Amino acid sequence: MSASRLQAVEFELLTASGWEEYVLLDSGNGLRLEQYGRYCLVRPASQAMWQPALPDEAWQAADAIFQPSSGESGGQWLYRRSPAPEAWQMSYRQLRFQVFTSNSRHIGVFVEQSPQWDWIMETVQAAAEPLQVLNLFGYTGIATLAASAAGAKVTHVDASKKTVQLARQNQALSGLAEKPIRWIVDDALKFLKREIRRGVRYDGVILDPPKFGRGPKGEVWEFFDLLPSLLQLCRQVLSPKPRFFVLTAYAIQASALSLYYAIQDILALKGGELSCGELTLPEHSAGRLLPMAIFTRWRR
């Protein structure tokens, strides 16, 4: 194939900005030093293959460090100061939510997703009428709340009942308790098949599937095995004139181009803006960008 026949791909490097209560203080040696409100935490960051810029004293001053186990995300928090509370509150723009330490390295918010929240809000607000939005693998619901705050009617789906409960608490914290949000505890594939049978359609879809997971009845999710089937089902629940689609992936051995061509091929979206790239965190100490995830997104 000649170079003239190669498709041009729009690649974006999205950097989380606009945060007042979060700072990536430093990174290196496979770790990240982060400030979440009043608390300073150390968590794994496998892509930080460089040396830290701050001295050891700065890292030793952290309130807690996460020690991973051999599992995918299991482990435990070691508290160097008085233990952090079970949960504390933070905010991003008009959204408010809980942050917590548990038996996972995840703490209730993926800061690097904030450019996606902004993009979703802009897209929803630009629509002439309220959009029907589906958020699959919705976790603690911040993307759901971003879409809801912008005026969308949102269906939030996650396999964890506890996580959905946390998302509903975040809804109340953000002052969005009266907004039309459907909270569903279900396996994503089974839910989509039911929606197709019911004839339910969505104008926007947010996908943030894990590398590996289990549904509420033990259903196994494997990213590479099941993503094509998931996208085929998503195609069938899209409205005749959808407005947006966004897919994010973490900790997988793939390029953003893989997601880009999957969306382009399977969803067969016509026109609009299709791009892919990386979500990054800006580092305060040395100005580096810490890569966190890959994504592709489309909007009409």
VEXSE-680792 format. One line per field, with one value per atom (N, C-alpha, C): x, y, z; residue number from 1. Coordinates in pm, whole numbers. Layout:
<rs>
X c(X;...)
Y c(Y;...)
Z c(Z;...)
num c(NUM;...)
</rs>
This chain:
<rs>
X c(85;0;88;57;135;98;193;170;50;22;-89;-224;-232;-359;-380;-280;-294;-393;-477;-574;-507;-548;-500;-576;-505;-565;-536;-640;-621;-584;-464;-414;-411;-468;-476;-405;-333;-271;-348;-438;-523;-461;-454;-390;-492;-501;-596;-556;-645;-622;-751;-746;-866;-889;-795;-809;-756;-831;-787;-745;-789;-763;-677;-627;-541;-413;-299;-171;-92;-37;63;196;239;357;485;497;618;587;676;660;797;804;928;942;1029;1052;922;831;707;604;621;530;488;380;336;304;345;321;213;97;-20;-80;-130;-202;-350;-429;-574;-635;-666;-717;-613;-649;-558;-456;-473;-393;-297;-178;-73;-57;-69;-69;38;89;181;112;103;38;123;101;178;151;253;242;347;311;410;479;414;474;572;583;680;817;882;1007;1131;1110;1220;1249;1342;1377;1292;1254;1179;1263;1193;1261;1272;1180;1183;1269;1325;1407;1324;1392;1323;1237;1281;1206;1063;1045;911;823;879;803;775;871;853;747;718;619;476;457;322;243;112;27;9;8;-15;47;87;141;67;33;-36;66;57;145;65;91;12;44;-55;-36;-13;-13;11;-111;-226;-347;-344;-450;-459;-461;-541;-549;-554;-537;-544;-418;-427;-315;-366;-280;-322;-254;-317;-263;-184;-64;17;17;-29;-40;84;147;268;237;122;77;-49;-127;-255;-339;-411;-484;-577;-581;-675;-817;-916;-1053;-1096;-1205;-1256;-1289;-1334;-1366;-1357;-1317;-1322;-1372;-1404;-1467;-1372;-1390;-1317;-1415;-1369;-1456;-1377;-1451;-1399;-1507;-1477;-1577;-1700;-1819;-1939;-1968;-1886;-1910;-1838;-1904;-1844;-1859;-1758;-1756;-1667;-1680;-1601;-1472;-1368;-1240;-1213;-1156;-1141;-1023;-973;-873;-941;-909;-971;-867;-911;-818;-780;-803;-767;-684;-603;-528;-618;-738;-832;-899;-918;-965;-1093;-1168;-1297;-1302;-1186;-1184;-1063;-1084;-973;-952;-858;-836;-810;-737;-700;-820;-936;-1057;-1122;-1074;-1142;-1155;-1057;-1081;-1199;-1221;-1337;-1467;-1469;-1590;-1623;-1520;-1542;-1599;-1541;-1584;-1728;-1764;-1900;-1997;-1961;-2049;-2069;-1961;-1972;-2063;-2049;-2128;-2275;-2305;-2444;-2507;-2434;-2487;-2512;-2435;-2450;-2570;-2628;-2742;-2867;-2955;-3076;-3180;-3166;-3262;-3187;-3249;-3180;-3143;-3019;-2972;-2995;-3019;-3022;-2881;-2817;-2677;-2665;-2583;-2555;-2410;-2389;-2255;-2235;-2160;-2132;-2000;-1996;-1881;-1860;-1970;-1973;-1899;-1855;-1776;-1849;-1782;-1844;-1920;-1936;-2036;-2001;-1874;-1843;-1873;-1846;-1883;-2036;-2107;-2252;-2300;-2240;-2281;-2247;-2134;-2098;-2203;-2244;-2347;-2480;-2515;-2640;-2643;-2534;-2527;-2543;-2502;-2512;-2651;-2737;-2874;-2916;-2830;-2864;-2947;-3022;-3088;-2996;-2946;-2837;-2880;-2834;-2845;-2705;-2684;-2552;-2554;-2459;-2454;-2318;-2320;-2197;-2231;-2135;-2161;-2155;-2102;-2084;-2194;-2271;-2376;-2316;-2205;-2141;-2096;-2040;-1993;-2109;-2220;-2338;-2392;-2387;-2430;-2341;-2210;-2119;-2152;-2184;-2219;-2344;-2440;-2563;-2534;-2441;-2401;-2333;-2251;-2188;-2291;-2399;-2507;-2564;-2587;-2640;-2538;-2411;-2306;-2296;-2320;-2309;-2435;-2536;-2658;-2741;-2730;-2800;-2904;-2950;-3040;-3169;-3213;-3339;-3321;-3200;-3174;-3216;-3259;-3305;-3189;-3150;-3044;-3099;-3085;-3120;-2994;-3000;-2886;-2912;-2824;-2846;-2724;-2750;-2647;-2665;-2572;-2591;-2462;-2456;-2350;-2374;-2269;-2285;-2344;-2293;-2342;-2487;-2524;-2663;-2756;-2711;-2793;-2818;-2713;-2728;-2824;-2816;-2906;-3051;-3078;-3215;-3262;-3173;-3211;-3243;-3168;-3194;-3332;-3366;-3497;-3610;-3583;-3685;-3695;-3600;-3602;-3552;-3477;-3423;-3302;-3293;-3183;-3119;-2990;-2914;-2844;-2838;-2771;-2621;-2580;-2439;-2404;-2283;-2238;-2099;-2083;-1955;-1912;-1795;-1744;-1609;-1597;-1470;-1449;-1438;-1430;-1294;-1294;-1167;-1094;-971;-896;-958;-998;-1062;-1162;-1274;-1374;-1475;-1562;-1669;-1802;-1907;-2040;-2101;-2223;-2286;-2318;-2325;-2351;-2230;-2112;-1990;-1951;-2022;-1989;-1846;-1769;-1629;-1617;-1545;-1515;-1367;-1333;-1195;-1193;-1112;-1116;-1103;-996;-972;-1070;-1117;-1212;-1351;-1393;-1532;-1557;-1453;-1477;-1547;-1506;-1578;-1727;-1763;-1905;-1975;-1907;-1963;-1992;-1898;-1916;-2027;-2039;-2149;-2284;-2294;-2418;-2443;-2335;-2349;-2400;-2354;-2400;-2551;-2606;-2749;-2834;-2773;-2851;-2832;-2752;-2736;-2861;-2897;-3011;-2978;-3077;-3049;-2949;-2949;-2853;-2780;-2686;-2615;-2528;-2499;-2420;-2275;-2252;-2113;-2093;-1965;-1924;-1781;-1755;-1620;-1584;-1464;-1412;-1274;-1256;-1128;-1082;-951;-896;-771;-760;-647;-572;-441;-357;-368;-383;-386;-269;-228;-118;-175;-205;-263;-235;-242;-227;-364;-365;-489;-543;-455;-499;-590;-565;-649;-794;-811;-945;-1005;-924;-969;-1028;-953;-1001;-1117;-1121;-1235;-1364;-1357;-1474;-1513;-1414;-1439;-1503;-1456;-1501;-1633;-1638;-1754;-1875;-1854;-1966;-2007;-1913;-1941;-2005;-1948;-2000;-1963;-2058;-2037;-2026;-1929;-1912;-1864;-1870;-1831;-1681;-1640;-1500;-1460;-1365;-1314;-1167;-1130;-991;-953;-824;-776;-654;-608;-491;-471;-405;-373;-425;-465;-497;-373;-336;-213;-236;-144;-142;-18;-33;85;155;285;365;417;401;441;592;661;803;892;875;965;893;761;687;666;684;660;511;471;334;333;257;247;132;160;52;-29;-162;-250;-342;-389;-486;-487;-546;-567;-717;-753;-895;-917;-1042;-1089;-1226;-1261;-1391;-1439;-1571;-1635;-1752;-1774;-1899;-1940;-2071;-2129;-2114)
Y c(-120;0;124;218;341;431;519;609;698;730;820;761;627;562;540;570;554;655;609;698;789;914;1006;980;970;944;1064;1117;1227;1170;1202;1152;1267;1245;1349;1303;1395;1373;1458;1396;1469;1472;1590;1610;1663;1599;1641;1777;1874;2007;2055;2168;2220;2168;2090;2036;2136;2154;2238;2157;2032;1948;1826;1817;1705;1755;1690;1719;1589;1561;1455;1519;1495;1563;1516;1385;1328;1187;1128;991;934;801;734;602;516;383;303;324;250;296;419;471;613;657;797;852;975;1045;1149;1132;1214;1281;1402;1475;1472;1409;1403;1480;1606;1686;1699;1660;1672;1559;1455;1335;1312;1268;1239;1087;1031;886;843;722;660;536;532;419;370;247;197;277;287;350;284;170;87;160;260;329;439;466;564;496;477;401;488;614;708;720;807;830;944;935;1046;1174;1286;1415;1469;1432;1480;1389;1441;1360;1258;1160;1055;1112;1223;1281;1316;1362;1398;1274;1164;1040;980;990;934;1010;1132;1213;1178;1086;1049;989;1009;956;805;753;610;565;438;378;247;224;101;-6;-121;-235;-339;-356;-451;-595;-681;-824;-880;-1011;-1075;-1065;-1024;-1014;-893;-882;-774;-638;-622;-492;-502;-624;-642;-595;-587;-544;-478;-397;-330;-194;-107;25;21;77;92;239;269;408;450;555;607;713;771;869;812;896;848;801;690;636;738;736;820;771;856;811;713;641;547;619;742;820;968;1044;1190;1245;1372;1429;1518;1516;1603;1655;1748;1802;1828;1829;1871;1955;2082;2176;2168;2144;2142;2004;1904;1768;1743;1671;1637;1486;1424;1279;1233;1106;1046;985;997;930;841;724;629;535;478;372;241;134;5;-103;-224;-331;-330;-217;-198;-72;-67;55;167;133;233;303;433;512;590;548;609;713;755;853;827;840;835;978;1046;1188;1215;1126;1147;1149;1105;1105;1243;1341;1470;1536;1524;1579;1512;1384;1317;1370;1396;1453;1588;1671;1802;1787;1694;1670;1621;1532;1480;1593;1677;1787;1884;1916;2006;1947;1818;1752;1749;1716;1711;1850;1949;2085;2141;2094;2144;2085;1979;1915;2002;1992;2074;2022;1897;1838;1741;1702;1611;1480;1438;1313;1196;1080;955;898;884;843;715;623;497;495;471;459;317;237;97;88;-1;-12;124;177;317;348;248;267;361;461;547;665;664;749;891;929;1070;1107;1019;1046;1054;969;974;1109;1157;1284;1401;1391;1497;1509;1395;1396;1445;1401;1441;1591;1644;1786;1872;1816;1889;1878;1794;1785;1654;1552;1423;1338;1243;1138;1016;971;874;740;633;498;452;424;387;239;163;19;-22;-99;-156;-289;-380;-514;-518;-414;-412;-331;-397;-327;-221;-252;-156;-31;-51;63;149;88;165;245;187;260;383;368;482;588;544;639;717;652;722;822;788;883;1004;981;1092;1180;1119;1196;1296;1249;1337;1445;1407;1503;1614;1580;1677;1761;1739;1815;1778;1651;1606;1499;1495;1388;1383;1496;1499;1474;1456;1435;1295;1277;1145;1051;971;872;735;638;499;428;369;297;147;77;-64;-146;-253;-350;-470;-488;-596;-620;-733;-764;-683;-618;-526;-595;-712;-781;-823;-875;-917;-797;-687;-567;-517;-513;-466;-553;-683;-774;-748;-721;-691;-557;-457;-327;-339;-422;-443;-505;-605;-669;-570;-479;-380;-264;-254;-144;-13;-17;105;152;282;337;456;475;579;670;798;897;906;862;865;745;692;575;603;572;584;445;402;268;279;214;210;70;-30;-168;-202;-287;-328;-430;-455;-561;-697;-715;-838;-803;-873;-847;-959;-948;-1046;-974;-1031;-977;-1015;-966;-993;-1141;-1220;-1364;-1446;-1386;-1458;-1455;-1378;-1369;-1314;-1375;-1337;-1239;-1130;-1031;-1035;-1060;-1054;-952;-849;-736;-779;-848;-880;-982;-1073;-1174;-1116;-1023;-981;-840;-758;-622;-619;-701;-697;-725;-823;-854;-737;-675;-560;-446;-419;-309;-339;-465;-502;-476;-509;-485;-335;-261;-116;-53;-106;-53;-65;-174;-198;-113;-58;27;176;208;348;397;521;582;604;632;652;764;866;976;999;909;922;1047;1095;1217;1191;1086;1061;918;878;746;760;712;722;590;541;415;438;396;408;270;247;116;136;58;63;-70;-60;-176;-290;-256;-360;-341;-449;-443;-413;-288;-244;-97;-55;85;151;283;358;336;305;276;154;58;-61;-23;65;110;193;276;364;282;183;105;14;-30;-111;-29;94;181;213;246;281;166;46;-71;-126;-155;-224;-132;-10;82;145;151;208;346;429;564;650;724;805;952;1019;1161;1189;1315;1351;1351;1356;1363;1236;1161;1040;1060;1040;1057;951;938;846;909;847;903;846;925;885;986;934;1018;1026;1146;1164;1252;1240;1327;1414;1546;1634;1628;1612;1599;1736;1766;1897;1910;1802;1810;1837;1762;1773;1802;1821;1856;1743;1620;1505;1473;1401;1353;1203;1163;1022;959;867;803;709;720;644;548;587;504;544;457;491;505;577;601;625;614;668;726;832;894;955;959;1010;1097;1203;1278;1339;1352;1406;1557)
Z c(0;0;0;-86;-91;25;61;173;149;21;-9;25;41;70;219;302;446;500;592;653;755;756;859;989;1100;1230;1321;1382;1476;1612;1659;1788;1887;2004;2107;2235;2295;2426;2525;2600;2692;2831;2889;3018;3118;3233;3336;3391;3378;3431;3496;3559;3623;3763;3815;3950;4053;4161;4272;4393;4399;4517;4486;4365;4328;4264;4299;4235;4225;4105;4092;4131;4252;4305;4239;4218;4161;4114;4035;3990;3956;3953;3919;3991;3939;3997;4009;3912;3912;4013;4064;4166;4133;4197;4185;4323;4346;4472;4445;4509;4474;4596;4577;4680;4647;4733;4719;4835;4813;4923;5032;5153;5268;5273;5194;5210;5093;5128;5031;5024;4904;4885;4786;4804;4708;4653;4518;4452;4335;4290;4175;4048;3963;3831;3743;3685;3615;3501;3443;3329;3371;3499;3548;3560;3447;3442;3462;3495;3518;3668;3702;3841;3899;4025;4087;4086;4080;4084;4225;4312;4450;4537;4645;4735;4811;4868;4943;5055;5114;5225;5186;5062;5016;5007;4961;4949;5087;5178;5311;5391;5350;5421;5383;5290;5247;5363;5361;5467;5456;5332;5314;5183;5178;5056;5030;4904;4870;4834;4902;4876;4800;4668;4590;4624;4604;4617;4479;4467;4338;4247;4300;4220;4127;4047;3949;4014;4121;4187;4338;4392;4535;4606;4737;4819;4945;5007;5129;5142;5218;5245;5375;5373;5493;5530;5651;5695;5771;5723;5787;5891;5880;5978;6042;6108;6160;6042;6056;5941;5877;5744;5673;5704;5697;5722;5613;5641;5540;5410;5421;5301;5333;5233;5246;5112;5111;4994;4914;4782;4692;4587;4506;4402;4275;4164;4034;3968;3948;3898;3988;3933;4018;4075;4046;4093;4225;4313;4443;4464;4523;4533;4647;4681;4788;4734;4814;4788;4909;4886;4996;4972;5080;5071;5111;5038;5066;5035;5005;4971;4823;4758;4618;4603;4497;4468;4418;4373;4324;4441;4430;4545;4515;4414;4391;4281;4229;4121;4033;3901;3805;3755;3818;3792;3644;3579;3439;3345;3394;3311;3301;3374;3376;3238;3146;3012;2941;2969;2910;2969;3100;3161;3098;3080;3019;2878;2802;2663;2658;2750;2757;2790;2886;2925;2809;2739;2624;2517;2491;2387;2424;2550;2595;2591;2638;2642;2502;2403;2267;2195;2251;2187;2201;2103;2104;2202;2245;2337;2430;2544;2637;2570;2589;2530;2625;2566;2641;2638;2756;2764;2844;2795;2863;2909;3038;3093;3143;3067;3104;3179;3279;3369;3438;3492;3537;3665;3741;3863;3959;4014;4114;4053;3921;3860;3825;3823;3799;3654;3559;3420;3407;3479;3481;3532;3640;3698;3607;3536;3441;3332;3276;3173;3228;3349;3411;3440;3493;3525;3400;3284;3158;3096;3154;3105;3044;3048;2989;3084;3025;3101;3094;3206;3207;3266;3202;3258;3294;3422;3476;3510;3454;3474;3529;3638;3692;3758;3758;3813;3964;4027;4173;4241;4325;4400;4491;4555;4645;4569;4450;4371;4325;4287;4247;4365;4484;4604;4626;4606;4617;4512;4391;4286;4322;4382;4423;4534;4622;4725;4661;4559;4488;4419;4370;4311;4412;4534;4638;4676;4689;4724;4620;4494;4385;4366;4451;4439;4319;4275;4154;4186;4311;4354;4275;4222;4148;3999;3954;3812;3770;3644;3597;3565;3664;3647;3685;3595;3626;3675;3793;3849;3836;3762;3731;3777;3853;3888;3797;3703;3605;3529;3463;3368;3241;3190;3076;2954;2919;2799;2813;2928;2950;2947;3005;3004;2862;2781;2644;2565;2582;2509;2546;2673;2715;2657;2657;2601;2452;2381;2238;2219;2300;2290;2321;2413;2453;2355;2265;2170;2227;2337;2400;2320;2296;2219;2293;2267;2336;2236;2271;2187;2215;2333;2369;2454;2434;2510;2567;2696;2765;2807;2763;2795;2865;2979;3051;3107;3018;3065;3127;3228;3288;3201;3235;3167;3198;3324;3369;3476;3478;3581;3588;3687;3704;3725;3668;3682;3815;3845;3974;3997;3888;3902;3858;3869;3836;3691;3608;3466;3451;3363;3345;3230;3255;3152;3119;2994;2944;2830;2842;2750;2604;2570;2429;2375;2459;2414;2387;2471;2468;2416;2399;2351;2215;2116;1988;2002;2085;2107;2175;2271;2341;2244;2155;2059;1960;1921;1830;1897;2025;2097;2115;2143;2157;2028;1918;1788;1776;1829;1816;1911;2016;2106;2076;1975;1937;1865;1891;1824;1676;1593;1450;1422;1507;1492;1624;1658;1785;1787;1909;1922;1963;2047;2087;2134;2133;2180;2231;2352;2408;2473;2445;2498;2557;2682;2752;2795;2791;2833;2916;3021;3114;3114;3132;3164;3064;2936;2835;2739;2677;2580;2443;2422;2295;2274;2151;2115;2108;2122;2102;1961;1867;1731;1725;1813;1817;1849;1947;1982;1869;1809;1701;1586;1539;1425;1463;1590;1635;1631;1681;1679;1535;1454;1315;1239;1263;1188;1241;1370;1425;1435;1481;1496;1364;1270;1137;1149;1237;1256;1136;1085;965;1002;941;965;1106;1145;1280;1299;1425;1463;1537;1483;1547;1578;1702;1743;1844;1870;1973;2039;2146;2212;2351;2435;2572;2671;2788;2902;2990;3031;3107;3229;3325;3442;3437;3454;3454;3590;3585;3706;3750;3878;3931;3944;3979;4013;3893;3785;3670;3539;3545;3424;3327;3370;3282;3276;3173;3160;3188;3288;3324;3246;3151;3075;3163;3150;3237;3162;3045;2973;2826;2744;2603;2579;2475;2450;2301;2263;2137;2161;2087;2105;1974;1962;1840;1880;1805;1823;1690;1675;1553;1553)
num c(1;1;1;2;2;2;3;3;3;4;4;4;5;5;5;6;6;6;7;7;7;8;8;8;9;9;9;10;10;10;11;11;11;12;12;12;13;13;13;14;14;14;15;15;15;16;16;16;17;17;17;18;18;18;19;19;19;20;20;20;21;21;21;22;22;22;23;23;23;24;24;24;25;25;25;26;26;26;27;27;27;28;28;28;29;29;29;30;30;30;31;31;31;32;32;32;33;33;33;34;34;34;35;35;35;36;36;36;37;37;37;38;38;38;39;39;39;40;40;40;41;41;41;42;42;42;43;43;43;44;44;44;45;45;45;46;46;46;47;47;47;48;48;48;49;49;49;50;50;50;51;51;51;52;52;52;53;53;53;54;54;54;55;55;55;56;56;56;57;57;57;58;58;58;59;59;59;60;60;60;61;61;61;62;62;62;63;63;63;64;64;64;65;65;65;66;66;66;67;67;67;68;68;68;69;69;69;70;70;70;71;71;71;72;72;72;73;73;73;74;74;74;75;75;75;76;76;76;77;77;77;78;78;78;79;79;79;80;80;80;81;81;81;82;82;82;83;83;83;84;84;84;85;85;85;86;86;86;87;87;87;88;88;88;89;89;89;90;90;90;91;91;91;92;92;92;93;93;93;94;94;94;95;95;95;96;96;96;97;97;97;98;98;98;99;99;99;100;100;100;101;101;101;102;102;102;103;103;103;104;104;104;105;105;105;106;106;106;107;107;107;108;108;108;109;109;109;110;110;110;111;111;111;112;112;112;113;113;113;114;114;114;115;115;115;116;116;116;117;117;117;118;118;118;119;119;119;120;120;120;121;121;121;122;122;122;123;123;123;124;124;124;125;125;125;126;126;126;127;127;127;128;128;128;129;129;129;130;130;130;131;131;131;132;132;132;133;133;133;134;134;134;135;135;135;136;136;136;137;137;137;138;138;138;139;139;139;140;140;140;141;141;141;142;142;142;143;143;143;144;144;144;145;145;145;146;146;146;147;147;147;148;148;148;149;149;149;150;150;150;151;151;151;152;152;152;153;153;153;154;154;154;155;155;155;156;156;156;157;157;157;158;158;158;159;159;159;160;160;160;161;161;161;162;162;162;163;163;163;164;164;164;165;165;165;166;166;166;167;167;167;168;168;168;169;169;169;170;170;170;171;171;171;172;172;172;173;173;173;174;174;174;175;175;175;176;176;176;177;177;177;178;178;178;179;179;179;180;180;180;181;181;181;182;182;182;183;183;183;184;184;184;185;185;185;186;186;186;187;187;187;188;188;188;189;189;189;190;190;190;191;191;191;192;192;192;193;193;193;194;194;194;195;195;195;196;196;196;197;197;197;198;198;198;199;199;199;200;200;200;201;201;201;202;202;202;203;203;203;204;204;204;205;205;205;206;206;206;207;207;207;208;208;208;209;209;209;210;210;210;211;211;211;212;212;212;213;213;213;214;214;214;215;215;215;216;216;216;217;217;217;218;218;218;219;219;219;220;220;220;221;221;221;222;222;222;223;223;223;224;224;224;225;225;225;226;226;226;227;227;227;228;228;228;229;229;229;230;230;230;231;231;231;232;232;232;233;233;233;234;234;234;235;235;235;236;236;236;237;237;237;238;238;238;239;239;239;240;240;240;241;241;241;242;242;242;243;243;243;244;244;244;245;245;245;246;246;246;247;247;247;248;248;248;249;249;249;250;250;250;251;251;251;252;252;252;253;253;253;254;254;254;255;255;255;256;256;256;257;257;257;258;258;258;259;259;259;260;260;260;261;261;261;262;262;262;263;263;263;264;264;264;265;265;265;266;266;266;267;267;267;268;268;268;269;269;269;270;270;270;271;271;271;272;272;272;273;273;273;274;274;274;275;275;275;276;276;276;277;277;277;278;278;278;279;279;279;280;280;280;281;281;281;282;282;282;283;283;283;284;284;284;285;285;285;286;286;286;287;287;287;288;288;288;289;289;289;290;290;290;291;291;291;292;292;292;293;293;293;294;294;294;295;295;295;296;296;296;297;297;297;298;298;298;299;299;299;300;300;300)
</rs>
